[in-house]
Amino acid sequence: MTIWEMVAVAAAGLAAGSINAVVGSGTLVTFPVLLAVGLPPVTATITNSLGLVPGNLTGAIGYRRELRGQRRLLLRLFPASVLGALTGAFLLLHLPAAAFETIVPVLVGLAVVLVAVQPLLQRALARRRAQDGGTDPEQLRVGPGRMTALAAGAYATGTYGGYFAASQGVLQIGIFGLLLPESLHRLNAIKNVLTLGVNAVAALAYVVVATDRIDWTAAALVAGGSLVGGHVGSTVGRRLPAPALRTAIVLLGLVAIAVLLSR
């Protein structure tokens, strides 16, 4: 990579770390940049997952206040997310590269749609919470049926995240928000912890069995940027105008689709 390409990758990591902490679509920033500097799609995905882990960590730490009272729930959902991450990593490493190149534009398109309609989803969740009359987060109890649905959602989104991470967080907030009468900030805190687990486990699997498919220079650049970005996103990112951020993510997603289809 040239110096300017390295700067672009690090900047993408910074932006992705910030966006992941707030929205959960940072891969739509890093993925097209990694493709643009010449990485093949599967290599770009593996490298991206590894590089975003530090940002996931700082983002989760930044939301530690919103995690109060959710320890029991997270202990139940985390294993399902980890199992999903291993499933997704297995699929990525064993499905033909051609299959990945066919599937990923569809996944990116789905992620773009999810990000675009997120305001509608948030309003629907707000109406649901209003109808339920709200629930004190410290007193929240989840029955067996709802817990089963939450675990299934954690496994499904973990599988998606282990295979391709774009908008994993949006999917998590959408699913968990329909099942838990929590504020969006507390849902985002759950999302950050589970995403950290998914990306860390998937990255570890890639390091163990697919070291030759990692671009370590790009991974280090993304990691450095995302480490700072996760902190920025969890502290300052909430003040950013949501419509502007959402528009940028959608546009970058469309760029990723165009790059993939032109290869």
C-alpha positions as CSV (number, residue, x, y, z in Angstrom):
1,M,0.0,0.0,0.0
2,T,1.1,3.6,-0.6
3,I,1.3,6.1,2.2
4,W,-2.1,7.7,1.2
5,E,-3.7,4.3,1.0
6,M,-2.5,3.5,4.5
7,V,-3.9,6.9,5.7
8,A,-7.2,6.1,4.1
9,V,-7.4,2.6,5.8
10,A,-6.5,4.1,9.2
11,A,-9.1,6.9,8.7
12,A,-11.7,4.3,7.7
13,G,-10.9,2.4,10.9
14,L,-11.4,5.6,13.0
15,A,-14.7,6.2,11.3
16,A,-15.8,2.6,11.6
17,G,-14.9,2.5,15.3
18,S,-17.0,5.6,16.0
19,I,-19.9,4.4,13.9
20,N,-19.9,0.9,15.5
21,A,-20.2,2.4,19.0
22,V,-23.2,4.5,18.0
23,V,-25.0,2.8,15.1
24,G,-23.3,-0.5,14.3
25,S,-22.5,-0.3,10.6
26,G,-18.8,0.5,10.6
27,T,-18.0,-2.3,8.2
28,L,-19.8,-0.3,5.5
29,V,-16.9,2.2,5.9
30,T,-13.9,-0.1,6.2
31,F,-15.0,-2.8,3.7
32,P,-15.1,-0.6,0.6
33,V,-11.8,1.1,1.5
34,L,-10.1,-2.3,1.9
35,L,-11.5,-3.4,-1.4
36,A,-10.3,-0.1,-3.0
37,V,-6.7,-0.6,-1.9
38,G,-6.7,-4.0,-3.6
39,L,-7.7,-6.6,-1.0
40,P,-9.8,-9.6,-2.2
41,P,-13.3,-9.7,-0.6
42,V,-12.6,-12.6,1.7
43,T,-9.3,-11.2,2.8
44,A,-10.9,-7.8,3.3
45,T,-13.6,-9.4,5.5
46,I,-11.1,-11.3,7.7
47,T,-8.8,-8.4,8.0
48,N,-11.6,-6.1,8.8
49,S,-13.0,-8.3,11.6
50,L,-9.6,-8.5,13.2
51,G,-9.0,-4.8,13.0
52,L,-12.3,-3.7,14.4
53,V,-12.0,-5.7,17.7
54,P,-10.1,-2.8,19.6
55,G,-12.8,-0.4,18.6
56,N,-15.5,-2.8,19.8
57,L,-13.7,-3.0,23.1
58,T,-13.5,0.8,23.7
59,G,-17.1,1.2,22.5
60,A,-18.3,-1.4,25.0
61,I,-16.4,0.3,27.8
62,G,-17.8,3.6,26.8
63,Y,-21.4,2.3,27.4
64,R,-20.6,0.7,30.8
65,R,-23.1,2.8,32.6
66,E,-25.9,1.6,30.4
67,L,-24.9,-2.0,31.1
68,R,-25.9,-1.8,34.8
69,G,-28.5,-4.4,35.7
70,Q,-28.0,-6.4,32.5
71,R,-25.3,-8.8,33.6
72,R,-27.6,-11.8,33.9
73,L,-29.1,-11.2,30.4
74,L,-25.6,-10.8,28.8
75,L,-24.4,-14.0,30.5
76,R,-27.2,-15.9,28.8
77,L,-26.9,-14.3,25.4
78,F,-23.1,-14.2,25.1
79,P,-22.6,-18.0,24.5
80,A,-25.2,-17.9,21.7
81,S,-23.4,-15.0,20.0
82,V,-20.1,-16.8,20.4
83,L,-21.5,-20.0,18.9
84,G,-22.9,-18.0,16.0
85,A,-19.6,-16.3,15.4
86,L,-17.9,-19.7,15.1
87,T,-20.6,-20.8,12.7
88,G,-20.1,-17.7,10.6
89,A,-16.4,-18.0,10.5
90,F,-16.6,-21.6,9.5
91,L,-19.0,-20.6,6.6
92,L,-16.6,-17.9,5.5
93,L,-13.6,-20.1,5.4
94,H,-15.3,-23.1,3.8
95,L,-17.7,-21.7,1.3
96,P,-16.2,-21.0,-2.1
97,A,-14.9,-17.5,-2.6
98,A,-17.2,-17.2,-5.6
99,A,-20.2,-17.9,-3.3
100,F,-18.9,-15.1,-0.9
101,E,-18.6,-12.6,-3.8
102,T,-22.2,-13.5,-4.8
103,I,-23.7,-13.3,-1.3
104,V,-21.9,-10.2,0.1
105,P,-23.5,-7.6,-2.3
106,V,-26.9,-8.9,-1.1
107,L,-25.8,-8.7,2.5
108,V,-24.5,-5.2,2.0
109,G,-27.7,-4.2,0.3
110,L,-29.7,-5.6,3.2
111,A,-27.5,-3.7,5.6
112,V,-28.0,-0.5,3.7
113,V,-31.8,-0.9,3.8
114,L,-31.7,-1.6,7.5
115,V,-29.7,1.5,8.2
116,A,-32.0,3.6,6.0
117,V,-35.2,2.4,7.7
118,Q,-33.7,2.6,11.2
119,P,-35.7,5.7,12.2
120,L,-38.9,3.9,11.3
121,L,-37.8,1.0,13.4
122,Q,-36.9,3.2,16.3
123,R,-40.3,4.9,16.3
124,A,-42.0,1.6,16.1
125,L,-40.0,0.4,19.2
126,A,-40.8,3.6,21.0
127,R,-44.6,3.1,20.4
128,R,-44.2,-0.5,21.6
129,R,-42.5,0.6,24.8
130,A,-45.2,3.3,25.3
131,Q,-48.0,0.8,24.9
132,D,-46.2,-1.6,27.4
133,G,-46.0,1.3,29.9
134,G,-42.2,0.9,30.2
135,T,-40.3,-1.4,32.5
136,D,-37.7,-0.6,35.2
137,P,-34.5,-2.0,33.7
138,E,-33.4,-3.2,37.1
139,Q,-36.6,-5.2,37.6
140,L,-36.7,-6.7,34.1
141,R,-37.4,-10.4,34.0
142,V,-37.3,-12.4,30.8
143,G,-39.5,-15.6,30.6
144,P,-38.3,-18.8,29.0
145,G,-40.1,-18.2,25.7
146,R,-38.7,-14.7,25.3
147,M,-35.3,-15.9,26.4
148,T,-35.3,-18.6,23.7
149,A,-36.2,-16.0,21.1
150,L,-33.4,-13.7,22.3
151,A,-30.9,-16.5,22.3
152,A,-32.0,-17.5,18.7
153,G,-31.6,-13.9,17.7
154,A,-28.1,-13.7,19.3
155,Y,-27.1,-16.9,17.4
156,A,-28.4,-15.6,14.1
157,T,-26.8,-12.2,14.3
158,G,-23.6,-13.8,15.6
159,T,-23.5,-16.1,12.5
160,Y,-24.1,-13.1,10.3
161,G,-21.4,-11.1,12.1
162,G,-18.9,-14.0,11.9
163,Y,-19.5,-14.3,8.1
164,F,-19.9,-10.6,7.3
165,A,-20.2,-7.9,10.0
166,A,-21.9,-5.0,8.2
167,S,-24.9,-3.8,10.2
168,Q,-24.7,-6.7,12.6
169,G,-25.5,-4.1,15.3
170,V,-28.5,-2.8,13.5
171,L,-29.9,-6.3,13.3
172,Q,-29.2,-6.9,17.0
173,I,-31.0,-3.7,18.1
174,G,-33.9,-4.5,15.8
175,I,-34.3,-8.0,17.2
176,F,-33.6,-7.3,20.8
177,G,-35.7,-4.1,20.7
178,L,-38.8,-6.1,19.7
179,L,-38.3,-8.5,22.7
180,L,-37.0,-6.2,25.4
181,P,-38.7,-3.1,26.8
182,E,-35.4,-1.2,27.1
183,S,-34.2,2.2,26.0
184,L,-32.2,2.4,22.8
185,H,-29.1,3.4,24.7
186,R,-29.3,0.2,26.9
187,L,-30.0,-1.9,23.8
188,N,-27.0,-0.3,22.2
189,A,-24.9,-1.2,25.2
190,I,-26.0,-4.9,24.8
191,K,-25.2,-4.7,21.2
192,N,-21.7,-3.4,21.8
193,V,-20.8,-6.2,24.2
194,L,-22.2,-9.0,22.0
195,T,-20.5,-7.5,18.9
196,L,-17.2,-7.4,20.8
197,G,-17.7,-11.1,21.5
198,V,-18.6,-12.0,18.0
199,N,-15.8,-10.1,16.3
200,A,-13.2,-11.2,18.9
201,V,-14.1,-14.9,18.5
202,A,-14.3,-14.8,14.8
203,A,-10.9,-12.9,14.6
204,L,-9.3,-15.5,16.9
205,A,-10.6,-18.3,14.6
206,Y,-9.2,-16.5,11.6
207,V,-5.8,-16.1,13.3
208,V,-5.6,-19.8,14.2
209,V,-6.8,-21.3,10.9
210,A,-6.4,-18.6,8.2
211,T,-3.3,-16.6,9.1
212,D,-2.3,-16.6,5.4
213,R,-5.5,-14.7,4.5
214,I,-4.9,-11.8,6.8
215,D,-3.3,-8.6,5.6
216,W,-1.5,-7.7,8.8
217,T,-0.6,-4.2,7.8
218,A,-4.2,-3.3,6.9
219,A,-5.4,-5.0,10.1
220,A,-3.0,-3.0,12.3
221,L,-4.1,0.3,10.6
222,V,-7.8,-0.5,11.1
223,A,-7.1,-1.5,14.7
224,G,-5.3,1.7,15.5
225,G,-8.1,3.8,14.0
226,S,-10.9,1.8,15.5
227,L,-9.4,1.9,19.0
228,V,-9.6,5.7,19.0
229,G,-12.9,5.7,17.1
230,G,-14.6,3.4,19.6
231,H,-13.8,5.9,22.4
232,V,-14.9,8.9,20.3
233,G,-18.1,7.2,19.3
234,S,-19.1,6.3,22.8
235,T,-18.4,9.7,24.2
236,V,-19.0,12.3,21.4
237,G,-20.8,10.3,18.7
238,R,-24.2,10.6,20.2
239,R,-24.1,14.3,19.5
240,L,-23.7,13.9,15.8
241,P,-26.8,14.6,13.6
242,A,-28.3,11.1,13.0
243,P,-29.6,11.9,9.5
244,A,-26.1,13.0,8.3
245,L,-24.5,9.9,9.7
246,R,-27.1,7.6,8.3
247,T,-26.8,9.2,4.8
248,A,-23.1,8.7,4.8
249,I,-23.4,5.1,5.8
250,V,-26.0,4.4,3.0
251,L,-23.8,6.1,0.4
252,L,-20.7,4.1,1.5
253,G,-22.8,0.9,1.3
254,L,-23.8,1.7,-2.2
255,V,-20.2,2.3,-3.1
256,A,-19.3,-1.1,-1.6
257,I,-22.0,-2.8,-3.7
258,A,-20.7,-1.0,-6.8
259,V,-17.1,-2.0,-6.1
260,L,-18.1,-5.6,-5.5
261,L,-20.2,-5.9,-8.7
262,S,-17.5,-4.3,-10.8
263,R,-14.8,-6.8,-9.8
